[in-house]
Amino acid sequence: MNSFQIRKEARTALKGNWVNALLVCLIMASFAFIMGVIYDLSTMGIQNELLDLLERQGANQITDEVYLDLYQSLNAKLILLNVFNILATIAGLLFGLANANYFLRLAETNNGRFDVFTSYFKYVWRSFCLYLLMTVKICLWSLLLVIPGIIKSFSYSMAPYIKADNLDLSAAECIDRSKNMMKGQKGALFGLGFSFIGWILLTALVYTAITMVLRMVLGLTEVTTTRIQPSSITALSAMLSIPLTAYIQTATAKFYLALKVKLSPIEEQSSTTDEKENVAE
């Protein structure tokens, strides 16, 4: 499973399917973008109110009671923001399986129809259970040290594709199969991910440049009431990574397919051996 060959096959699969692939990634990324906008709308009024007070009265003239009221108002909106963040995370868990199925079918058949993505919306509960279990397991391993958590994330990485291929399997069974599939293959998957380092650095460079330009321009305007907040700038700039995300996800799906083909003879041989042992018994 050569990384260069996998990336080449991923580009071939994406040819003629970029629009739908980008749309799928945009939908998945939109949850984070919406959270940035909600944060801006929640805090902009309080920020402007404080700045207006500073301009009218000066910092020394604002009483502790005014500061306390502003703090309580900001704290309440931050709590609301955390609730929205939880809902956005849940939304990502609900549609994660649909996302995995889309890129799996794209890699498998070069068919990038959008209905391949939407057809799995009916499996939101199965998606939620799988991704929640994966997240909990990875978090528990990360409590030991960061490295075990990273290793387990590689071990569980094929579980969404296994689930998309086998909807009748439970979340735990998909994770177990992924662990078995990834034995001795974590380095190969890491190598595939590392092969995108040039694109990742280029995306980060463009992201940084746009962020700096926007901050400078908005800082020069001095129009506080219409200023786009930093979180929105970050979310908007992060949209630049969507093409790279589509590329990486297609390549990862190609990796899964190649691994499945490679391991199929071994699984068949193991199954035959088990049947012979059962007959002998």
C-alpha positions in Angstrom: 0.0 0.0 0.0 2.2 2.8 -1.4 1.1 6.3 -0.2 1.9 7.8 -3.6 -0.3 5.2 -5.4 -3.2 5.7 -2.9 -3.1 9.4 -3.3 -3.1 9.0 -7.1 -6.1 6.7 -6.9 -7.8 9.3 -4.6 -7.3 12.0 -7.1 -8.7 9.8 -9.8 -11.8 9.1 -7.7 -12.3 12.8 -7.0 -12.0 13.7 -10.7 -15.5 14.9 -11.8 -16.8 14.5 -8.2 -15.1 17.5 -6.5 -18.3 19.6 -6.2 -20.2 17.0 -4.2 -17.2 16.0 -2.2 -16.6 19.6 -1.2 -20.3 20.0 -0.4 -20.2 17.0 2.0 -17.1 18.4 3.7 -18.7 21.8 3.9 -21.8 20.4 5.6 -19.6 18.6 8.1 -17.5 21.7 8.8 -20.4 24.0 8.9 -21.2 23.0 12.5 -18.0 24.6 13.7 -18.5 27.6 11.5 -22.0 28.2 12.9 -20.6 28.0 16.4 -18.1 30.7 15.6 -20.9 33.0 14.3 -23.1 32.2 17.4 -20.2 33.1 19.7 -19.7 36.4 17.8 -23.4 37.4 18.1 -23.4 36.4 21.7 -20.4 38.5 22.8 -20.5 41.4 20.4 -23.3 43.3 22.2 -21.5 43.0 25.6 -18.2 44.0 24.1 -19.7 47.0 22.4 -21.6 48.0 25.6 -18.4 47.9 27.6 -16.5 49.9 25.0 -19.3 52.5 24.9 -19.1 52.9 28.7 -15.4 53.3 28.5 -15.7 56.0 25.9 -18.5 57.9 27.8 -17.3 57.6 31.4 -13.7 56.4 31.3 -12.4 53.3 33.0 -12.1 54.9 36.4 -15.8 56.0 36.4 -17.3 52.5 35.9 -18.5 51.0 39.1 -18.0 47.4 40.3 -21.8 46.8 39.9 -21.6 47.6 36.2 -18.7 45.3 35.7 -20.5 42.6 37.6 -23.6 43.0 35.5 -21.5 42.7 32.3 -19.7 39.7 33.6 -22.9 37.9 34.5 -24.4 38.6 31.2 -21.2 37.4 29.4 -21.1 34.3 31.6 -24.7 33.4 30.8 -24.0 33.7 27.1 -20.9 31.6 27.3 -22.9 28.9 29.0 -25.3 29.1 26.1 -22.4 28.8 23.7 -21.2 25.7 25.5 -24.6 24.1 25.0 -24.5 25.0 21.3 -21.0 23.4 21.1 -22.3 20.2 22.6 -25.1 20.2 20.1 -22.7 20.8 17.3 -20.5 17.9 18.5 -23.6 15.6 18.7 -24.5 16.7 15.1 -21.1 15.7 14.0 -21.5 12.3 15.6 -24.9 11.8 14.0 -23.7 12.4 10.5 -20.2 10.9 10.8 -21.3 7.6 9.4 -22.9 9.2 6.4 -19.7 11.1 5.8 -17.6 7.9 6.0 -20.1 6.0 3.7 -19.9 8.8 1.0 -16.1 8.8 0.8 -16.0 5.0 1.0 -18.4 4.6 -2.0 -16.5 7.4 -3.8 -13.2 5.5 -3.4 -14.8 2.2 -4.3 -16.8 3.1 -7.3 -15.7 6.6 -8.3 -19.4 7.5 -7.8 -19.7 10.8 -6.0 -23.5 11.3 -6.1 -24.7 13.4 -3.2 -27.5 11.0 -2.4 -24.9 8.5 -1.3 -24.3 10.9 1.6 -27.9 11.6 2.4 -29.0 8.0 2.1 -27.3 7.3 5.4 -29.0 10.0 7.4 -31.5 7.3 8.5 -28.7 5.6 10.4 -28.0 8.6 12.7 -28.4 6.5 15.9 -25.9 3.9 14.7 -23.5 6.7 13.8 -23.9 8.3 17.1 -23.3 5.1 19.1 -20.2 4.3 17.1 -18.5 7.7 17.2 -19.5 8.2 20.9 -17.9 4.8 21.8 -14.8 5.6 19.8 -14.5 9.1 21.4 -14.9 7.7 24.9 -12.3 4.9 24.4 -9.8 7.3 22.9 -10.3 9.8 25.7 -9.9 7.1 28.4 -6.6 6.0 26.8 -5.5 9.6 26.5 -5.9 10.0 30.3 -2.9 7.7 30.6 -0.7 9.7 28.3 -1.2 11.4 25.0 0.7 8.7 23.0 -1.7 5.8 23.9 -4.6 8.0 22.8 -3.0 8.7 19.5 -2.2 5.0 18.9 -5.8 4.0 19.7 -7.1 6.6 17.4 -5.2 4.9 14.6 -6.5 1.5 15.8 -10.1 2.6 15.7 -9.8 4.7 12.5 -11.3 2.0 10.2 -14.4 1.4 12.3 -16.6 4.0 10.5 -15.8 2.3 7.1 -16.4 -1.2 8.6 -19.7 0.1 9.9 -20.7 1.5 6.5 -19.9 -1.8 5.0 -21.6 -3.9 7.7 -24.6 -2.0 9.2 -25.6 -5.1 11.1 -22.4 -5.0 13.2 -22.5 -3.3 16.6 -20.3 -0.4 17.4 -18.1 -2.5 19.7 -17.7 -5.2 16.9 -16.7 -2.5 14.4 -14.1 -1.2 16.8 -12.7 -4.7 17.5 -12.5 -5.4 13.7 -10.7 -2.2 13.2 -8.2 -3.0 15.9 -7.5 -6.4 14.2 -7.4 -4.8 10.8 -4.9 -2.2 11.9 -2.4 -4.6 13.5 0.9 -3.8 11.9 -0.7 -1.1 9.7 -0.6 1.9 11.9 2.7 3.0 10.5 1.3 2.7 7.0 -1.6 4.9 7.9 0.6 7.4 9.6 2.9 7.5 6.5 -0.2 8.2 4.3 -1.2 11.1 6.6 2.4 12.4 6.7 2.5 12.4 2.9 0.0 15.3 2.9 2.4 17.4 5.0 3.2 19.7 2.0 -0.5 20.5 1.4 -1.1 20.9 5.1 1.7 23.4 5.4 0.5 25.3 2.3 -3.0 25.4 3.7 -1.7 26.6 7.1 0.4 29.3 5.4 -2.6 30.6 3.4 -4.8 30.4 6.5 -2.3 32.5 8.5 -1.8 35.0 5.8 -5.6 35.6 5.3 -6.1 35.8 9.1 -3.4 38.4 9.5 -4.7 40.5 6.6 -8.3 40.4 7.9 -7.2 41.3 11.5 -5.1 44.2 10.1 -7.9 45.5 7.9 -10.5 45.2 10.6 -8.2 46.8 13.1 -7.7 49.8 10.9 -11.5 50.3 10.4 -12.1 50.9 14.1 -15.8 50.2 13.6 -16.4 48.1 16.6 -20.1 47.5 16.1 -19.6 45.9 12.7 -16.3 44.2 13.4 -16.1 40.5 12.6 -14.8 38.7 15.7 -11.7 36.6 15.7 -13.6 33.3 16.0 -15.5 34.1 12.7 -12.2 34.9 11.0 -10.8 31.6 12.2 -13.8 29.6 11.1 -13.9 31.4 7.7 -10.2 30.8 7.1 -10.5 27.2 8.2 -12.9 26.7 5.2 -9.7 26.8 3.1 -8.9 23.3 4.4 -12.1 21.7 3.0 -10.5 20.7 -0.4 -7.6 19.1 1.5 -10.1 17.4 3.9 -11.9 15.8 0.9 -8.6 14.7 -0.6 -7.4 13.1 2.7 -10.7 11.4 3.4 -10.8 9.9 -0.1 -7.3 8.6 0.3 -8.1 7.1 3.8 -11.1 5.3 2.3 -8.8 4.0 -0.5 -6.4 2.8 2.3 -9.3 0.9 3.9 -10.2 -0.8 0.6 -6.6 -1.8 -0.1 -6.3 -3.1 3.4 -9.5 -5.1 3.2 -8.4 -6.7 -0.1 -5.0 -7.5 1.4 -6.5 -9.1 4.5 -9.4 -11.0 2.8 -7.3 -14.1 1.9 -6.0 -14.3 5.4 -9.5 -14.0 6.8 -10.8 -16.7 4.4 -7.9 -19.0 5.4 -8.6 -18.4 9.1 -12.3 -19.2 8.5 -11.5 -22.4 6.6 -9.1 -23.5 9.4 -11.8 -22.9 12.0 -14.3 -24.9 10.0 -11.9 -27.8 9.7 -11.2 -27.7 13.5 -15.0 -27.7 14.2 -15.5 -30.7 11.8 -12.6 -32.6 13.5 -14.2 -32.0 16.9 
